[in-house]
Amino acid sequence: MTKTANILNGKEIAAKHLERISKELAALHPSGAPLALATIQIGDVHDTKLYANAIGNLLKKLEIRHVSLSFPETIQEKALREE
């Protein structure tokens, strides 16, 4: 049996998913109330910055407000809670 590879168009697939998700979000909030998501980064690790940026870019496409907060690795839990 011969297997063939399928070439996927990632941008097209992503656009379809974004459209579907946007419609689902609109149905969840018919009042048009704004949605928001916060990411909290403790420390200065490059990979987590990239991840937070990717989340921010996706949320921008979905018109969801993104709040990104960064704190030094030395922050104490009490100080973080007060923020």
N, C-alpha and C positions, 0 to 999 in steps of 0.2 A: 504494500500500500504506500502510495506517495503522499507525503504531506506538503502542503503549500503554505507559504507565509501570507498573512494578511497585513497590508500596510494600513495603518490607522492615521487619520488626520486629527491630531491632538487638539488643535485649535478649534476645529469644527465640533468635536465631541465636548470640549469645555464650554463652548458657546451654547450648545443645546442644554447642558446641565445648568449653566447659569440662568438661562431663560426659564427652565422648569423651576428652579429654586426660587427665583424672583416671584413667579406666579404663586408658589406655595406660601411664601412669606406674606405676600399681599393678601392672600385668603385668610391667613392667621390673624392679621391685623387690619380688618376692614375699616377701622376708624382712622387709619393712616398714622397711628402713633409711631413715633420714631423708635427704631431699635438701636441698641448699642452693645458693644462688647469691649471689655477691658482685658489687656494682657499686662501681666506684672512680671518684670524680669529682675531677678536678684543676682548681682554679680555682672561680670563683663565677659561673657562667653560669646564668641563670634557666631557660632551656629544658632544660638537662641535668638540673636539679633536678626539673622536671616529668616528664621521661622516667624518671628513677630512681624517682620516686614511683609512676608508672604501673606500672612493672615490679614494685615492691613490692606494690602492690594486687593485681595479677594473681597473683603468687606466693602471697600470703595466701589467695586463693580456692582455689588448687591445693594448699594446705597444704605449701608449700615454704618453708623458712627463707630469709630474705633478709638479707644483711649489706650495709649501705650505708656506704661509707667516703668521707669528703671530706677533701681536703687543699688547702692554699693553692697558688696558681699558682706560687709561688716555690720549692716543694719540689724538692729535687735528687733525681735518680734513685736515688742511693745511699741517701738517707734513706727514700725510698719503699719500696725493697726491704727495708729493715730493719724496716719496719712490718709 
